[in-house]
Amino acid sequence: MRIGEREVRTGRRRDPTGSYVVVMGRTAWRALSVEAEAAGDVYVYRAKSWRDVQRLLRRARALGLDVVE
């Protein structure tokens, strides 16, 4: 899967630890300024609640980033 620099991707499924996962490119990560772990050329943000993910996605849309759900 290839992620663009300004792209933010997420899904409603949880990972095995019970967290929702948001994957983003470098430019999106810098614009959102969230604490995320680097995994190659993408950044992975994990949240326990879907509400936190929605808040992040609203902020990304407001900044003009490409959001893919």
C-alpha positions, 0 to 999 in steps of 0.5 A: 500500500502506498501512502501519499505525503499529504494522505491520512488513511484509517478504517473502523477495524481495530488492531489486535491490541484494541486500538484504531490505527491511522496511517499518514504521510510525512507532510500530514504528520507534520501538519497534524503534529501528533505523536506517532511512530515511524514505520518506513516512510509513513507514520502510524497513530494509534487511538483507543477511542473512535472519537479521538480518530474522528477529531484527528480526521476533522482537523486533517480535513480542515488543513486540506489534507487528503483523508481516506476512510 
